[in-house]
Amino acid sequence: MTVSENFVADNGVSGSGVSGNGASENGQASFAELGLSESRVELLTALGFSQPTEIQVRSIPHLLAGKDVLGLAQTGTGKTAAFAL
């Protein structure tokens, strides 16, 4: 068993992790819908980021609320960006 599998087993974490993904009705969320400021959304758009990744959708609202978040996702999915935003 991997370290993350052990953590999940030991702590009763569901496979999807954080509940409530913040997605809009069509299943797609925008950075604005996640609660980021207008200036951050404009900067992300200018940098070419149009849609948040799944880990960002699931974590950003909780991070903005000041909650601790444990996110497990493949390398390159935007975990560090979610934390930085």
Z-matrix of the N, CA and C atoms (Angstrom, degrees):
N
C 1 1.452
C 2 1.536 1 108.86
N 3 1.346 2 116.40 1 140.48
C 4 1.457 3 120.39 2 178.14
C 5 1.526 4 110.27 3 -78.49
N 6 1.314 5 116.27 4 168.36
C 7 1.464 6 121.14 5 177.89
C 8 1.527 7 110.01 6 -58.37
N 9 1.352 8 117.67 7 -44.79
C 10 1.462 9 119.39 8 -179.18
C 11 1.516 10 111.91 9 -67.10
N 12 1.327 11 117.93 10 -37.63
C 13 1.459 12 119.97 11 177.34
C 14 1.525 13 110.64 12 -64.46
N 15 1.330 14 116.62 13 -39.33
C 16 1.468 15 120.85 14 176.49
C 17 1.525 16 110.60 15 -62.55
N 18 1.340 17 116.87 16 -43.73
C 19 1.461 18 120.29 17 179.53
C 20 1.522 19 110.56 18 -60.06
N 21 1.329 20 115.86 19 -47.13
C 22 1.461 21 120.61 20 -179.32
C 23 1.522 22 110.14 21 -60.27
N 24 1.334 23 116.49 22 -46.16
C 25 1.463 24 120.50 23 -179.13
C 26 1.525 25 111.42 24 -64.73
N 27 1.321 26 117.28 25 -42.74
C 28 1.460 27 121.66 26 -176.74
C 29 1.522 28 113.50 27 -72.53
N 30 1.327 29 117.33 28 -25.49
C 31 1.463 30 120.52 29 -173.58
C 32 1.518 31 114.15 30 -114.27
N 33 1.308 32 117.49 31 5.25
C 34 1.455 33 120.85 32 175.95
C 35 1.509 34 113.96 33 62.43
N 36 1.322 35 117.20 34 33.66
C 37 1.459 36 121.28 35 179.52
C 38 1.514 37 108.65 36 -81.64
N 39 1.328 38 116.39 37 135.38
C 40 1.461 39 119.17 38 178.24
C 41 1.515 40 109.99 39 -73.02
N 42 1.303 41 116.36 40 160.20
C 43 1.459 42 121.23 41 -178.81
C 44 1.508 43 113.44 42 -60.59
N 45 1.325 44 117.87 43 -30.38
C 46 1.459 45 119.90 44 -178.84
C 47 1.519 46 112.14 45 -85.12
N 48 1.316 47 117.75 46 -8.64
C 49 1.457 48 119.96 47 177.90
C 50 1.502 49 112.38 48 74.12
N 51 1.299 50 117.27 49 -118.18
C 52 1.455 51 122.96 50 -175.46
C 53 1.512 52 109.71 51 -71.54
N 54 1.311 53 115.93 52 133.37
C 55 1.452 54 118.81 53 177.42
C 56 1.519 55 109.59 54 -86.24
N 57 1.320 56 115.59 55 155.53
C 58 1.461 57 119.84 56 -179.88
C 59 1.505 58 110.24 57 75.48
N 60 1.323 59 117.50 58 100.37
C 61 1.460 60 119.34 59 -171.75
C 62 1.518 61 114.31 60 -94.79
N 63 1.337 62 118.68 61 -4.03
C 64 1.455 63 119.92 62 177.12
C 65 1.514 64 114.44 63 72.81
N 66 1.325 65 117.78 64 6.67
C 67 1.457 66 120.28 65 -178.19
C 68 1.525 67 110.67 66 -75.17
N 69 1.299 68 115.27 67 151.72
C 70 1.454 69 119.79 68 176.64
C 71 1.528 70 109.32 69 -75.96
N 72 1.317 71 117.22 70 178.65
C 73 1.460 72 121.59 71 -175.08
C 74 1.524 73 113.30 72 -57.88
N 75 1.323 74 118.41 73 -32.37
C 76 1.461 75 120.56 74 -178.53
C 77 1.526 76 112.34 75 -84.09
N 78 1.321 77 117.27 76 6.17
C 79 1.456 78 120.73 77 177.81
C 80 1.513 79 113.65 78 88.43
N 81 1.322 80 117.72 79 -10.17
C 82 1.454 81 121.93 80 179.21
C 83 1.526 82 108.58 81 -104.43
N 84 1.303 83 116.36 82 138.55
C 85 1.463 84 120.58 83 176.60
C 86 1.516 85 108.34 84 -115.44
N 87 1.296 86 115.72 85 152.26
C 88 1.459 87 120.11 86 173.35
C 89 1.522 88 107.77 87 -106.11
N 90 1.305 89 116.05 88 162.76
C 91 1.460 90 119.30 89 176.88
C 92 1.526 91 110.54 90 -60.74
N 93 1.328 92 117.74 91 -35.61
C 94 1.467 93 121.14 92 179.34
C 95 1.524 94 110.96 93 -64.26
N 96 1.327 95 116.89 94 -40.25
C 97 1.465 96 120.87 95 179.64
C 98 1.523 97 112.25 96 -65.78
N 99 1.313 98 117.12 97 -20.76
C 100 1.463 99 120.82 98 179.78
C 101 1.521 100 112.02 99 -82.13
N 102 1.332 101 116.87 100 -7.77
C 103 1.454 102 120.03 101 176.75
C 104 1.514 103 115.06 102 101.41
N 105 1.333 104 117.10 103 8.09
C 106 1.465 105 119.38 104 177.64
C 107 1.526 106 109.95 105 -73.37
N 108 1.315 107 116.06 106 150.99
C 109 1.461 108 120.56 107 -179.04
C 110 1.525 109 110.75 108 -65.40
N 111 1.322 110 115.50 109 156.39
C 112 1.463 111 121.00 110 179.63
C 113 1.521 112 111.44 111 -58.39
N 114 1.334 113 117.25 112 -39.61
C 115 1.465 114 119.71 113 -179.45
C 116 1.533 115 111.51 114 -65.85
N 117 1.339 116 117.30 115 -36.70
C 118 1.470 117 119.71 116 177.11
C 119 1.524 118 110.93 117 -68.68
N 120 1.317 119 116.34 118 -40.31
C 121 1.462 120 120.26 119 178.87
C 122 1.525 121 109.87 120 -62.98
N 123 1.312 122 117.37 121 -43.33
C 124 1.468 123 121.18 122 178.27
C 125 1.524 124 110.84 123 -61.77
N 126 1.326 125 117.43 124 -42.40
C 127 1.465 126 121.21 125 178.76
C 128 1.528 127 110.78 126 -64.41
N 129 1.317 128 117.09 127 -44.11
C 130 1.469 129 120.38 128 178.63
C 131 1.526 130 110.57 129 -60.78
N 132 1.334 131 116.48 130 -41.56
C 133 1.467 132 120.97 131 178.48
C 134 1.526 133 110.20 132 -62.99
N 135 1.323 134 116.98 133 -44.55
C 136 1.462 135 121.18 134 179.75
C 137 1.532 136 111.69 135 -63.10
N 138 1.333 137 116.05 136 -30.04
C 139 1.472 138 120.56 137 179.08
C 140 1.528 139 112.29 138 -84.07
N 141 1.338 140 116.50 139 -4.00
C 142 1.453 141 120.30 140 176.34
C 143 1.515 142 115.70 141 96.27
N 144 1.334 143 117.35 142 10.69
C 145 1.461 144 120.68 143 178.57
C 146 1.530 145 108.02 144 -96.44
N 147 1.330 146 116.31 145 109.09
C 148 1.464 147 119.72 146 -175.68
C 149 1.519 148 113.21 147 -99.20
N 150 1.314 149 118.27 148 -30.23
C 151 1.455 150 122.36 149 -177.48
C 152 1.526 151 109.80 150 -134.76
N 153 1.320 152 117.90 151 138.04
C 154 1.461 153 120.10 152 174.86
C 155 1.527 154 110.50 153 -72.53
N 156 1.314 155 115.74 154 153.66
C 157 1.467 156 120.69 155 176.00
C 158 1.531 157 109.10 156 -79.79
N 159 1.320 158 116.41 157 170.53
C 160 1.461 159 120.06 158 -178.45
C 161 1.527 160 111.66 159 -58.65
N 162 1.330 161 118.18 160 -44.38
C 163 1.470 162 119.90 161 -179.02
C 164 1.529 163 110.20 162 -64.41
N 165 1.318 164 117.85 163 -33.61
C 166 1.462 165 120.99 164 177.63
C 167 1.524 166 110.92 165 -69.87
N 168 1.316 167 117.39 166 -41.64
C 169 1.468 168 121.85 167 178.26
C 170 1.521 169 110.18 168 -61.23
N 171 1.320 170 115.99 169 -40.14
C 172 1.460 171 120.55 170 -176.06
C 173 1.528 172 112.91 171 -79.85
N 174 1.331 173 118.30 172 -23.52
C 175 1.461 174 119.20 173 -173.68
C 176 1.525 175 115.52 174 -107.04
N 177 1.314 176 118.81 175 -35.94
C 178 1.471 177 120.98 176 -173.66
C 179 1.531 178 113.10 177 -55.69
N 180 1.331 179 120.07 178 -47.04
C 181 1.475 180 118.09 179 -179.98
C 182 1.531 181 112.80 180 -59.21
N 183 1.325 182 116.99 181 -37.39
C 184 1.461 183 120.92 182 179.97
C 185 1.531 184 111.20 183 -71.58
N 186 1.340 185 116.02 184 -38.93
C 187 1.464 186 119.85 185 177.20
C 188 1.532 187 110.83 186 -64.33
N 189 1.328 188 116.63 187 -41.72
C 190 1.468 189 120.34 188 178.95
C 191 1.526 190 111.57 189 -65.40
N 192 1.326 191 116.31 190 -26.69
C 193 1.468 192 120.95 191 178.07
C 194 1.528 193 111.89 192 -83.13
N 195 1.336 194 116.15 193 0.64
C 196 1.459 195 120.22 194 177.76
C 197 1.519 196 114.57 195 82.30
N 198 1.319 197 116.65 196 14.23
C 199 1.462 198 120.14 197 -179.57
C 200 1.520 199 110.98 198 -86.55
N 201 1.315 200 115.62 199 153.54
C 202 1.458 201 121.13 200 172.48
C 203 1.516 202 108.01 201 -75.89
N 204 1.328 203 116.22 202 141.65
C 205 1.456 204 120.86 203 -178.72
C 206 1.517 205 108.90 204 -133.03
N 207 1.316 206 116.11 205 134.16
C 208 1.453 207 122.56 206 171.09
C 209 1.515 208 106.06 207 -113.22
N 210 1.319 209 116.60 208 113.33
C 211 1.453 210 120.52 209 -178.16
C 212 1.515 211 111.17 210 -116.55
N 213 1.310 212 115.38 211 127.09
C 214 1.460 213 121.61 212 176.60
C 215 1.517 214 107.85 213 -113.64
N 216 1.326 215 115.76 214 116.74
C 217 1.459 216 120.47 215 178.89
C 218 1.526 217 108.12 216 -155.99
N 219 1.309 218 114.27 217 160.39
C 220 1.459 219 121.25 218 -179.04
C 221 1.531 220 110.83 219 -60.62
N 222 1.317 221 115.97 220 152.23
C 223 1.462 222 121.92 221 175.61
C 224 1.527 223 109.67 222 -56.98
N 225 1.328 224 115.68 223 136.02
C 226 1.455 225 120.84 224 177.21
C 227 1.509 226 115.27 225 90.38
N 228 1.331 227 117.55 226 9.76
C 229 1.463 228 119.96 227 -177.43
C 230 1.526 229 113.78 228 -94.80
N 231 1.325 230 118.45 229 -3.73
C 232 1.460 231 120.30 230 175.20
C 233 1.515 232 116.22 231 103.31
N 234 1.323 233 118.25 232 18.60
C 235 1.471 234 120.17 233 -179.75
C 236 1.523 235 111.11 234 -61.58
N 237 1.321 236 117.42 235 -48.33
C 238 1.463 237 120.94 236 -177.92
C 239 1.530 238 110.58 237 -65.79
N 240 1.314 239 117.00 238 -39.24
C 241 1.471 240 120.59 239 178.02
C 242 1.527 241 110.48 240 -62.29
N 243 1.327 242 117.37 241 -40.38
C 244 1.473 243 120.67 242 178.61
C 245 1.522 244 110.18 243 -60.56
N 246 1.319 245 116.25 244 -43.35
C 247 1.467 246 120.62 245 179.64
C 248 1.530 247 110.15 246 -65.21
N 249 1.310 248 117.37 247 -42.86
C 250 1.470 249 121.62 248 -177.04
C 251 1.525 250 112.82 249 -68.90
N 252 1.322 251 116.45 250 -33.40
C 253 1.464 252 119.41 251 -178.85
C 254 1.505 253 111.50 252 -69.84
